[in-house]
Amino acid sequence: MGPPIQISQNPDIRYLGRILGDVIRTYGGDKLFRQTEYIRSSSVDRHRGIAGAEAIDPGLDALSLDDTIAFVRGFMLFSMLANLAEDRQGVAAEPEATVAAAIEKLRADG
């Protein structure tokens, strides 16, 4: 087995992240989605050394208490989904096997 795929290159994690983003937008509203996406992208930029910690502060400061709880819940869910996708990657028999392909197969099979 080769080296683990980085999160940004794992198709399952990207797919599950898009679905989670759709859920946040649907149930939390477009404003919460935009705030969450700003904080997420600022965090990625900080991790890559493109931005400092202060880039995240405006996004965090703009959250109400209710939005903060929803934001934390979203990041917790993403972390759980990413862990599941990474676990699945370790046991996948075929490199092209993805969560998206499995869902499509289930839809096709009824």
matplotlib code that plots the C-alpha trace (Angstrom):
import matplotlib.pyplot as plt

x = [0.0, 1.3, 1.5, -1.9, -3.7, -3.8, -7.3, -7.3, -6.6, -9.1, -12.2, -14.4, -13.5, -14.1, -17.4, -18.6, -17.4, -19.6, -22.6, -22.0, -21.7, -25.1, -26.6, -25.2, -26.6, -30.0, -30.5, -28.3, -28.8, -26.6, -25.1, -23.9, -22.5, -20.5, -19.2, -18.2, -16.6, -14.6, -13.3, -12.5, -10.6, -8.8, -7.8, -6.4, -4.5, -3.0, -2.1, -0.3, 1.5, -0.3, -2.1, -1.6, -3.9, -5.4, -7.0, -9.4, -10.5, -13.0, -14.9, -15.0, -15.9, -18.8, -20.5, -23.4, -23.7, -26.2, -24.0, -20.9, -22.6, -23.7, -20.2, -18.5, -21.1, -20.3, -16.5, -17.1, -19.2, -16.5, -13.8, -15.9, -16.7, -13.0, -12.0, -14.5, -13.3, -9.7, -10.6, -12.5, -9.5, -7.3, -9.6, -10.7, -10.1, -10.1, -8.5, -11.4, -14.0, -15.4, -18.4, -19.9, -19.6, -21.2, -24.1, -24.7, -24.6, -27.2, -29.4, -29.1, -29.8, -32.9]
y = [0.0, 3.4, 6.6, 8.0, 10.4, 13.9, 15.2, 17.6, 14.7, 12.1, 12.1, 10.6, 13.4, 16.0, 14.4, 14.1, 17.7, 19.0, 17.1, 18.5, 22.0, 21.5, 20.3, 23.4, 25.7, 24.0, 23.8, 26.6, 29.1, 30.7, 33.1, 30.3, 28.4, 31.5, 32.1, 28.4, 28.4, 31.6, 30.1, 26.8, 28.4, 30.8, 27.8, 26.0, 29.1, 29.3, 25.6, 26.2, 29.2, 31.6, 33.5, 34.1, 33.2, 36.7, 35.9, 33.5, 36.0, 38.1, 34.9, 33.6, 37.0, 37.4, 34.2, 34.5, 32.0, 29.8, 30.1, 29.1, 25.9, 25.1, 25.9, 23.6, 20.9, 21.1, 20.9, 17.9, 16.2, 16.9, 15.4, 12.3, 12.0, 12.4, 9.7, 7.3, 8.1, 7.5, 4.2, 3.1, 4.1, 1.7, -1.3, -0.4, -3.2, -1.1, 2.4, 3.7, 2.7, 5.8, 6.7, 8.5, 5.4, 3.3, 5.6, 5.6, 1.8, 1.7, 4.1, 2.0, -1.2, 0.3]
z = [0.0, -1.0, 1.1, 2.4, 0.1, 1.4, 2.3, -0.6, -3.0, -1.5, -3.7, -0.9, 1.5, -1.1, -2.1, 1.5, 2.2, -0.7, 0.6, 4.1, 2.7, 0.9, 4.3, 6.1, 3.4, 3.4, 7.2, 8.4, 5.6, 3.1, 5.6, 7.9, 4.8, 3.7, 7.2, 7.6, 4.1, 4.9, 8.2, 6.5, 3.6, 6.0, 8.1, 5.0, 4.0, 7.5, 7.4, 4.0, 5.3, 3.0, 5.8, 9.5, 12.4, 12.2, 8.9, 10.7, 13.4, 11.4, 10.5, 14.0, 15.5, 13.1, 14.4, 16.9, 19.7, 17.7, 14.6, 16.6, 17.8, 14.2, 13.0, 15.6, 14.8, 11.1, 11.6, 14.0, 11.4, 8.7, 10.9, 11.5, 7.7, 6.9, 9.4, 7.9, 4.4, 5.4, 7.1, 4.0, 1.8, 3.8, 3.0, -0.5, -2.9, -6.0, -6.3, -8.3, -5.6, -4.1, -1.9, -4.9, -7.0, -4.3, -3.9, -7.7, -7.7, -4.9, -6.8, -10.0, -8.1, -6.5]

ax = plt.figure().add_subplot(projection="3d")
ax.plot(x, y, z, "-o")
ax.set_aspect("equal")
plt.show()
